[in-house]
Amino acid sequence: MLQRLFKPRPAAQAGRALFKALSAQARHPIFYERLAVADTVEGRFELYVLHLVLVLHRLKGQGVQAAETSQSVFDTFLRNLDEGLRDMGVGDLSVGKKMRKLGEAVYGRIKSYDRAFADADQVGALQALIARTVYQDRPDATSAKLLAVYAAAVVGRLAAEPLDDVLQARLDWPEAPLD
């Protein structure tokens, strides 16, 4: 009986599995080696957020289980941010302030990406957003465009995947374009 009481809810398990899948994808070397994303805390943060948003976008409006899973993915993401700050040596008294600032940045990115996904020129809108966030306005328009093409491809690919596969973290990420 105790096992049943303390067994993680399916949405919590799915959220952790989806976070693990999106984290692995965000760490793929191709983004850093070939698409010129800065291999820094900021660059990695932006790729994690991009992949988080792509998964949340797929789950949006897909029912109660998807909503609960989406919240679990987001909560897992925030827990990992908190742990990452602590691992980098941020003191306990500063973690809350930094988490609030990062949380605001994440919410802002979610809204901006949602607008870009809805734009008639999705790739163009994504390119502008990615240039501003991931590349922090560095003059690398080619990489920003390639990453925007990749993000649009992920949106399409995830939309085509059955929801049950997505909820089971069986994601078929497209290859990042190289030219």
N, C-alpha and C positions, 0 to 999 in steps of 0.2 A: 504494500500500500504506500509506503514512504517513497518507493521508487516512482510510483505513478504521480505522487504529489510534487516531487522535485524534478521530474523529467522535463527537459526544455520543451517549450511549445514548438510545434512544427515551423511556425513563422520565424522564431528566433534561430532555429537551426538553419533554415533556408537563408536567412539574412547573413549569418556568419559564413556560410558556404559561398554566397554571392560576393561578399566582401573579399573573401580569399581569392576568388576567381578574378575579380576586377583588379585586385592588388597585383596579382601575378602578371596580368596583362599590362598594367601601368608600369611595371618594372622591366618590361621587355627591352632588351638592349637596343633594338632598332630605333626607338624613339630618341635615344641619347646619341647613338653613334651615327645614324644616317639622317635623322630628322632634326638634328641640332638642338634638341631640348637641353637646357642647361642641367648638368648632373649636379644639382645643388638641392638644398632643402626646398627652396622655392619652386624649382623646376619639377621636382618630384611631387610636391604638393599639388601643383597645377594639373599634372597628369592623373594623379589619384582623383582629384575633383572631376576632371573631364570624364573619366571612366565611371565614377560614381553617378554623375548626372546622366550618362548614357543608360545605365541600368535603371535608375529611378524613372527616367522618361518611359522606358518600356513597361514598367509596372503601373504607371499612372492610369487611373480610371479602369483598372482591370478587376475590380471587386475587392471584397473584404480581405481575402487571403493575400492578395497582391499588396494591398495597402499595409497590412500588418508586416509583411515581409519587407516592404520598402522602408518602413520605419525601423525595422531591425537592422537593415543594411546601414541606414544612416546612423543609428545608435552605435553600431560596431565601428563605423568610420570615426565617429567622435571619440570613442574609447581609445582607439588606436592613435589618434592625434594626441590625446592626453598622455598616453604612455610614451609616445615619441618625444614629447616635450620633456617629460621627466627623465627619459633616457639621455637626452641632450644636456641634462644638468640644470634645467629650469627649476628654480626653487618652488616649494609648495605655495608660498605666498603669491608668487607671480603666475602660477599656472592658470588660475581662474581668469585673470585679466587677459592673458594671451589666448585662452580658449574662447573667451567672449569675442575677441577681435577676429580670430580664425572662423568662428561660427558665423559672424556677420559676413565675412568674405565668402564663405561657402554659400550662404543663403543668397547673396548677391549674384554669385556665379550661376546658381540654379536658375534664378529668374532670367539672367542674361542668356543662358543657353536655351531655355524654353522659348524665349523670343526668337532666337536664331533658328531653332528647329521649325518654328511656325512661319518664318520669312519665306516669301516666294523665291528668293535667291538664297536658299539655305546655305550652300557652300560659301557664297560671298559673305553672308552674315557671320557664319562660323569662322571664316578666315579673319575677318576684322576683329572678332572677339578673341580668337586664339592668338593673333598677333599682339593684342593688348595685354593678355593675361599670361599665356604660356611663354611667349617670347618677349614679354615686357617691352614691346615696341622696339626691339632690336631690328635692324634692317635685314630681315631674312624672310622676305615675302614668299619665296619658293617653299620653304619648310612650313610656313603657316598655312599655305594653300594645300600642301600635301596632307598635313594633319587635319585640315578641315574636310578634305575629300574622304579621309579615313573615318572621321567622326560621322559624316553623313552616311557612309557605307555601313557603319555599325548600327546607326538608327534603322536603316533599311533591313539589315540582317536580323537584328533583334526583333523587329516588328513581324518578320516572317516566321520566326521560331514559335512553336507552340508554347503557350504560357506555362504549361506543366514542365517543359524542358527548362525554361528560364528559372522557374521556382526551384528546380532541382540543381541549379547552377551548371547546367549543361549548355554552355554558351559557345557558339561557333564564331569566334572573333575573325573578322576579315584580316587579310595581310595589309600592313601599312604600305601605301604606295611609295615608291622610291624616286619616281620621276614622272 
